Amino acid sequence: MKPRLIVLASKNIRNRGVRSWLTMIGIFIGIAAVVALISMGQGLQAAVTGQFAALDPDKLIVTNVDTLFGPPGSTAVKKLNEHDKELIESVNGVDIVVQRLIRTASFEYNDKTDFKFVANIPQEKEAIQVVYDALNLELEKGRLLDENDRRKVILGHDYMSDDFGKPLRVGKKVIIQGEEFEVIGFLKKASTFTLNGIIIMPDEDLRDILDIGDEFDILVVQVKDMDKLSDVKDILEKKIRRDRDLDEGEDDFSIQTPQQGIQTINTILDTINLVIAGIAAISLLVGGIGITNTMYTSVVERIREIGIMKSVGARNSDILTLFLAESALLGLVGGIIGVIIGLALAYAAASGISAAFGGLDFSISLNVPFLIFAALFSVFVGMISGVFPALQASKLNPVDALRS
């Protein structure tokens, strides 16, 4: 493409002023939507995947099928019990099985009450260490619970704020489900926002205040050999099916590895990203139609100008190239501005989400190849939109054009 034609094309776009900007609105919106939504989707994917980072790769998570949204296993109609635990412990390759409870309870401090997630710490020393290792718990202040503690709790990092009117400190008393507990420690800020708002207490105390019998929400299974994790999982599934008299495909339980959880989340988020991209593509289509309309109008308005250009030696290919250059420039400028707007929206949304969910590491990474592709795609949309108007302009008869 000749440089002088590009200069002439840019001059023509500037001369059309407001009309050029109005033409590019569709491209602005389309590219901004694509960049903002896809960038946020990638950020969400990284943030949610990070929620699984604390889980050790040598552990299996066993739950019964849930009926509602909530902590894993907490909404299952049929709970796991001691029989299930003993069954799993009997499987060759299983090292230790730890029972977990995750429930909601009222939390009161300084005459202010809220409902919070409460999790148990088992009573056995070895099991306690498995939980601490699995969750990768780190202390900000105080100490962790041990097998001898009663009526004591550890609180997530969020409780160190002034949400209850005055700050909580180690040694303070709090009321949980109407019972008094002493705070012995605070956790460091975690990548999982659930941990930042959690209350951790001894198993016996949690069962007592919520009147929980012989049932568990989750069984954490640590295997002896991490390389045989999949084999142990298959054996467990077959044994539990046989114990419950279930056929394959009728499972009322779930056994997952941390990797499976990540894969499931990624599949869902990839599908969401595709849907988002499809919705944003509609805006690009509208923007392309706008460019086509503007270029057709430009051909009608500039018939005499085209006639003059041809009469002084411009070829059909020169006219075609000029109009294609104009439509491509409209797409390029619209694309660049759309990328800038999209990034600004994505960063603003990420900041808002991170502020709302303190422990969620929601950040936008600058994906340069994707941004370049988005801008170039807008050029492609512009050129495709300008093909037919450009062909119409290039085929005008110079004599007829000069008579117009």
C-alpha positions as CSV (number, residue, x, y, z in Angstrom):
1,M,0.0,0.0,0.0
2,K,1.4,3.4,-1.0
3,P,2.3,5.7,1.8
4,R,0.6,8.7,0.1
5,L,-2.7,6.8,0.0
6,I,-2.5,6.1,3.7
7,V,-1.8,9.8,4.4
8,L,-4.8,10.7,2.1
9,A,-7.0,8.1,3.9
10,S,-6.2,9.5,7.3
11,K,-6.8,13.0,6.1
12,N,-10.3,12.0,4.8
13,I,-11.1,10.4,8.1
14,R,-10.1,13.5,10.0
15,N,-12.2,15.7,7.6
16,R,-15.3,13.7,8.4
17,G,-14.8,14.6,12.1
18,V,-17.8,13.6,14.3
19,R,-19.0,11.1,11.8
20,S,-15.8,9.1,12.0
21,W,-16.0,8.9,15.8
22,L,-19.6,7.8,15.6
23,T,-18.7,5.2,13.1
24,M,-16.0,3.8,15.5
25,I,-18.3,3.6,18.5
26,G,-19.3,0.0,17.6
27,I,-15.7,-1.0,17.3
28,F,-14.9,0.8,20.7
29,I,-17.6,-1.1,22.4
30,G,-16.9,-4.5,20.8
31,I,-13.1,-4.5,21.4
32,A,-13.5,-2.9,24.9
33,A,-16.0,-5.7,25.8
34,V,-13.8,-8.4,24.4
35,V,-10.6,-7.1,26.2
36,A,-12.3,-6.3,29.5
37,L,-14.4,-9.5,29.7
38,I,-11.7,-11.9,28.5
39,S,-9.0,-10.3,30.8
40,M,-11.4,-10.5,33.7
41,G,-12.1,-14.1,32.8
42,Q,-8.4,-14.9,32.8
43,G,-8.0,-13.1,36.1
44,L,-10.9,-15.0,37.6
45,Q,-9.5,-18.3,36.4
46,A,-6.1,-17.6,38.0
47,A,-7.8,-16.4,41.2
48,V,-10.1,-19.4,41.6
49,T,-7.3,-21.8,40.6
50,G,-5.3,-20.2,43.4
51,Q,-8.0,-21.2,45.9
52,F,-6.8,-24.8,45.4
53,A,-3.1,-24.0,45.8
54,A,-3.1,-24.8,49.5
55,L,-4.3,-28.4,49.0
56,D,-1.6,-31.0,49.1
57,P,-1.3,-33.2,46.0
58,D,-1.2,-36.5,48.1
59,K,-4.7,-36.1,49.5
60,L,-8.2,-37.2,48.3
61,I,-11.3,-35.3,49.3
62,V,-14.4,-37.6,50.0
63,T,-17.9,-36.0,50.3
64,N,-21.5,-37.1,49.8
65,V,-23.5,-35.4,47.1
66,D,-24.5,-31.9,47.9
67,T,-28.1,-30.5,47.3
68,L,-27.4,-26.8,47.7
69,F,-24.6,-24.3,47.4
70,G,-22.4,-24.2,50.5
71,P,-19.2,-25.6,52.0
72,P,-18.3,-29.0,50.6
73,G,-20.5,-31.7,52.2
74,S,-22.4,-29.3,54.4
75,T,-25.6,-29.5,52.4
76,A,-25.6,-33.3,51.7
77,V,-28.8,-35.0,52.8
78,K,-26.9,-38.2,53.8
79,K,-23.8,-37.4,55.8
80,L,-20.6,-39.4,55.9
81,N,-20.2,-41.3,59.2
82,E,-17.8,-43.4,61.2
83,H,-18.6,-46.5,59.2
84,D,-17.5,-44.7,56.0
85,K,-14.3,-43.6,57.8
86,E,-13.4,-47.1,58.9
87,L,-14.2,-48.4,55.4
88,I,-11.8,-46.0,53.8
89,E,-9.1,-46.6,56.5
90,S,-9.2,-50.4,55.5
91,V,-8.1,-49.7,51.9
92,N,-4.5,-50.6,51.1
93,G,-2.5,-47.5,50.4
94,V,-4.4,-45.1,52.7
95,D,-2.2,-43.6,55.4
96,I,-4.7,-41.6,57.5
97,V,-8.3,-40.4,57.2
98,V,-9.3,-37.1,58.9
99,Q,-12.9,-36.1,59.5
100,R,-13.8,-32.4,58.8
101,L,-16.9,-30.3,59.7
102,I,-17.6,-27.0,58.0
103,R,-20.8,-25.3,59.3
104,T,-22.2,-21.8,59.9
105,A,-22.6,-20.4,63.4
106,S,-23.4,-17.0,65.0
107,F,-20.4,-15.0,66.1
108,E,-20.7,-12.2,68.6
109,Y,-18.2,-9.6,69.8
110,N,-18.7,-6.1,71.2
111,D,-22.5,-6.6,71.1
112,K,-22.4,-7.1,67.3
113,T,-23.5,-10.4,65.8
114,D,-22.8,-12.0,62.4
115,F,-22.9,-15.5,60.9
116,K,-19.6,-17.1,60.0
117,F,-18.1,-20.3,58.7
118,V,-16.8,-22.6,61.5
119,A,-14.5,-25.5,60.9
120,N,-13.3,-28.2,63.2
121,I,-9.8,-29.4,64.2
122,P,-9.7,-33.1,65.0
123,Q,-8.7,-34.4,68.4
124,E,-5.8,-36.6,67.4
125,K,-2.3,-35.0,67.1
126,E,-1.4,-36.7,63.8
127,A,-4.8,-35.7,62.3
128,I,-4.4,-32.1,63.4
129,Q,-1.0,-31.9,61.6
130,V,-2.6,-33.3,58.4
131,V,-5.2,-30.5,58.5
132,Y,-2.6,-27.8,59.1
133,D,-0.5,-29.1,56.3
134,A,-3.4,-29.5,53.9
135,L,-4.6,-25.9,54.5
136,N,-1.1,-24.5,54.7
137,L,-2.1,-22.5,57.8
138,E,0.3,-19.7,58.8
139,L,-0.1,-17.7,62.0
140,E,-0.1,-13.9,62.1
141,K,-0.4,-13.8,65.9
142,G,-0.8,-16.2,68.8
143,R,-0.6,-20.0,68.4
144,L,-2.4,-22.9,66.7
145,L,-4.8,-25.3,68.4
146,D,-3.5,-28.6,69.8
147,E,-5.2,-31.8,71.0
148,N,-5.5,-30.5,74.6
149,D,-7.4,-27.2,73.8
150,R,-11.0,-26.7,74.7
151,R,-13.2,-23.6,74.3
152,K,-10.5,-21.9,72.3
153,V,-10.6,-20.7,68.7
154,I,-8.3,-19.5,65.9
155,L,-9.7,-16.7,63.7
156,G,-9.0,-15.8,60.1
157,H,-7.1,-12.7,59.1
158,D,-10.4,-10.7,58.4
159,Y,-11.2,-10.6,62.2
160,M,-8.2,-8.4,62.8
161,S,-10.1,-5.5,61.2
162,D,-12.4,-3.1,63.1
163,D,-15.6,-4.6,61.7
164,F,-17.0,-5.2,65.2
165,G,-16.4,-1.7,66.5
166,K,-13.1,-2.5,68.3
167,P,-10.2,-4.7,67.3
168,L,-10.0,-8.3,68.3
169,R,-6.8,-9.4,70.1
170,V,-5.3,-12.7,71.3
171,G,-6.8,-13.4,74.7
172,K,-10.2,-11.7,74.0
173,K,-13.4,-13.6,74.6
174,V,-16.0,-14.0,71.8
175,I,-19.5,-15.6,71.8
176,I,-20.0,-18.4,69.2
177,Q,-23.5,-19.9,69.0
178,G,-24.2,-18.5,72.5
179,E,-21.1,-20.1,74.1
180,E,-17.9,-18.2,75.2
181,F,-14.6,-18.9,73.6
182,E,-11.1,-17.5,74.0
183,V,-9.2,-16.3,70.9
184,I,-5.7,-17.8,70.9
185,G,-4.5,-16.9,67.4
186,F,-5.0,-15.1,64.1
187,L,-4.1,-16.6,60.7
188,K,-2.0,-14.7,58.1
189,K,-3.9,-13.4,55.1
190,A,-4.4,-16.3,52.7
191,S,-5.1,-16.6,49.0
192,T,-8.4,-18.3,49.9
193,F,-11.0,-15.8,51.1
194,T,-12.9,-18.5,52.9
195,L,-9.8,-19.0,55.2
196,N,-9.7,-15.3,55.9
197,G,-13.2,-15.4,57.3
198,I,-13.0,-18.8,59.0
199,I,-13.4,-19.7,62.7
200,I,-11.4,-22.9,63.7
201,M,-12.3,-24.7,66.9
202,P,-11.8,-28.2,68.4
203,D,-14.0,-30.9,67.0
204,E,-15.6,-31.7,70.4
205,D,-16.6,-28.0,70.9
206,L,-18.1,-27.6,67.5
207,R,-20.2,-30.8,67.9
208,D,-21.3,-29.6,71.3
209,I,-22.5,-26.1,70.3
210,L,-24.2,-27.2,67.1
211,D,-25.5,-30.5,68.5
212,I,-23.8,-32.6,65.8
213,G,-23.8,-36.4,66.2
214,D,-21.8,-39.1,64.4
215,E,-21.4,-37.4,61.0
216,F,-18.8,-35.7,58.9
217,D,-19.0,-33.2,56.0
218,I,-15.6,-34.2,54.5
219,L,-13.1,-37.0,54.9
220,V,-9.6,-36.0,54.0
221,V,-7.7,-39.1,52.9
222,Q,-3.9,-38.9,52.9
223,V,-2.3,-41.7,50.8
224,K,1.0,-43.4,51.5
225,D,2.4,-43.0,48.0
226,M,1.5,-40.0,45.9
227,D,2.3,-41.8,42.7
228,K,-0.6,-44.2,43.5
229,L,-3.2,-41.6,44.2
230,S,-5.3,-42.5,41.2
231,D,-5.1,-46.2,42.0
232,V,-6.2,-45.6,45.6
233,K,-9.1,-43.4,44.3
234,D,-10.3,-46.1,42.0
235,I,-10.2,-48.7,44.8
236,L,-12.1,-46.4,47.1
237,E,-14.8,-45.7,44.6
238,K,-15.4,-49.4,44.0
239,K,-15.4,-50.3,47.7
240,I,-17.8,-47.5,48.6
241,R,-20.1,-48.5,45.7
242,R,-20.1,-52.1,46.8
243,D,-20.8,-51.1,50.4
244,R,-23.7,-48.9,49.4
245,D,-25.0,-51.3,46.8
246,L,-24.6,-48.8,44.0
247,D,-24.0,-49.3,40.3
248,E,-21.4,-47.2,38.5
249,G,-23.0,-43.8,37.5
250,E,-25.4,-43.9,40.4
251,D,-22.8,-42.5,42.9
252,D,-24.2,-40.5,45.9
253,F,-20.7,-39.6,46.9
254,S,-17.7,-37.8,45.3
255,I,-13.9,-38.5,45.6
256,Q,-11.7,-35.8,44.1
257,T,-8.1,-34.9,43.9
258,P,-7.0,-31.2,44.0
259,Q,-6.1,-31.5,40.3
260,Q,-9.6,-32.6,39.4
261,G,-11.1,-29.7,41.2
262,I,-8.9,-27.3,39.3
263,Q,-9.7,-29.0,36.0
264,T,-13.4,-28.8,36.7
265,I,-13.2,-25.1,37.5
266,N,-11.1,-24.4,34.4
267,T,-13.6,-26.2,32.1
268,I,-16.4,-24.1,33.5
269,L,-14.5,-20.8,33.2
270,D,-13.3,-21.7,29.7
271,T,-16.9,-22.2,28.7
272,I,-17.9,-18.9,30.3
273,N,-15.1,-17.1,28.4
274,L,-16.3,-18.5,25.1
275,V,-19.9,-17.3,25.8
276,I,-18.5,-13.9,26.8
277,A,-16.5,-13.7,23.6
278,G,-19.5,-14.6,21.5
279,I,-21.6,-11.8,23.2
280,A,-18.8,-9.3,22.6
281,A,-18.5,-10.4,19.0
282,I,-22.1,-9.1,18.4
283,S,-20.8,-5.6,19.2
284,L,-18.0,-6.0,16.7
285,L,-20.6,-7.1,14.1
286,V,-22.6,-3.9,14.8
287,G,-19.4,-1.9,14.5
288,G,-18.6,-3.5,11.2
289,I,-22.1,-2.7,9.8
290,G,-21.5,0.9,11.0
291,I,-18.3,1.1,9.0
292,T,-19.9,-0.4,5.9
293,N,-22.7,2.2,6.1
294,T,-20.3,5.1,6.5
295,M,-18.1,4.0,3.6
296,Y,-21.1,3.6,1.3
297,T,-22.2,7.1,2.3
298,S,-18.7,8.3,1.6
299,V,-18.7,6.8,-1.9
300,V,-22.0,8.6,-2.7
301,E,-20.7,11.9,-1.3
302,R,-17.4,11.7,-3.1
303,I,-18.4,10.5,-6.6
304,R,-17.1,13.8,-8.2
305,E,-13.9,13.5,-6.2
306,I,-13.4,9.9,-7.5
307,G,-14.1,11.1,-11.0
308,I,-11.4,13.8,-10.7
309,M,-8.9,11.3,-9.3
310,K,-9.5,8.9,-12.2
311,S,-9.3,11.7,-14.7
312,V,-5.7,12.6,-13.5
313,G,-4.5,9.0,-13.7
314,A,-5.7,7.2,-10.6
315,R,-6.3,3.5,-11.4
316,N,-9.2,1.4,-10.1
317,S,-6.7,-0.4,-7.8
318,D,-5.7,3.0,-6.3
319,I,-9.3,3.9,-5.5
320,L,-9.9,0.5,-4.1
321,T,-6.8,0.7,-1.9
322,L,-7.8,4.2,-0.7
323,F,-11.2,3.2,0.5
324,L,-9.9,0.0,2.0
325,A,-7.2,2.0,3.8
326,E,-9.9,4.4,5.2
327,S,-12.0,1.5,6.6
328,A,-8.9,-0.3,8.0
329,L,-7.8,2.9,9.7
330,L,-11.3,3.3,11.2
331,G,-11.0,-0.2,12.5
332,L,-7.4,0.3,13.8
333,V,-8.2,3.5,15.7
334,G,-11.4,2.0,17.1
335,G,-9.5,-1.1,18.1
336,I,-6.7,0.7,19.9
337,I,-9.1,2.9,21.8
338,G,-11.2,-0.1,22.6
339,V,-8.2,-2.0,24.0
340,I,-7.3,1.0,26.2
341,I,-11.0,1.3,27.5
342,G,-11.2,-2.5,28.0
343,L,-8.0,-2.6,30.0
344,A,-9.2,0.3,32.1
345,L,-12.5,-1.4,32.8
346,A,-10.8,-4.7,33.6
347,Y,-8.3,-3.1,36.1
348,A,-11.1,-1.1,37.7
349,A,-13.3,-4.2,38.1
350,A,-10.4,-6.2,39.5
351,S,-9.6,-3.6,42.1
352,G,-13.3,-3.5,43.2
353,I,-13.5,-7.3,43.4
354,S,-10.2,-7.6,45.4
355,A,-11.4,-4.9,47.8
356,A,-14.7,-6.7,48.3
357,F,-13.1,-10.1,48.8
358,G,-9.9,-9.4,50.7
359,G,-8.3,-12.8,50.3
360,L,-9.1,-13.3,46.7
361,D,-6.0,-12.6,44.6
362,F,-7.9,-11.1,41.6
363,S,-5.4,-9.4,39.3
364,I,-5.3,-8.6,35.6
365,S,-2.2,-9.7,33.7
366,L,-1.1,-7.8,30.6
367,N,-1.5,-10.3,27.8
368,V,0.3,-8.4,25.1
369,P,-0.2,-11.0,22.3
370,F,-4.0,-11.0,23.0
371,L,-4.1,-7.2,23.0
372,I,-2.3,-7.0,19.7
373,F,-4.6,-9.7,18.2
374,A,-7.6,-7.7,19.4
375,A,-6.4,-4.5,17.7
376,L,-5.4,-6.3,14.5
377,F,-8.8,-8.1,14.5
378,S,-10.5,-4.7,14.5
379,V,-8.4,-3.8,11.4
380,F,-9.6,-7.0,9.8
381,V,-13.3,-6.1,10.7
382,G,-12.8,-2.6,9.2
383,M,-11.3,-3.9,6.0
384,I,-14.0,-6.6,5.5
385,S,-16.6,-4.0,6.2
386,G,-15.1,-1.6,3.6
387,V,-14.7,-4.2,0.8
388,F,-18.0,-3.7,-1.0
389,P,-18.1,0.1,-0.8
390,A,-14.4,0.2,-2.0
391,L,-15.3,-2.1,-5.0
392,Q,-18.3,0.2,-5.8
393,A,-16.0,3.3,-5.7
394,S,-13.3,1.7,-7.9
395,K,-15.8,0.7,-10.6
396,L,-17.3,4.1,-11.1
397,N,-17.0,5.5,-14.6
398,P,-14.9,8.7,-14.5
399,V,-17.1,10.5,-17.1
400,D,-20.3,9.7,-15.2
401,A,-18.6,10.6,-11.9
402,L,-17.6,14.0,-13.2
403,R,-21.1,14.7,-14.4
404,S,-22.6,14.1,-10.9
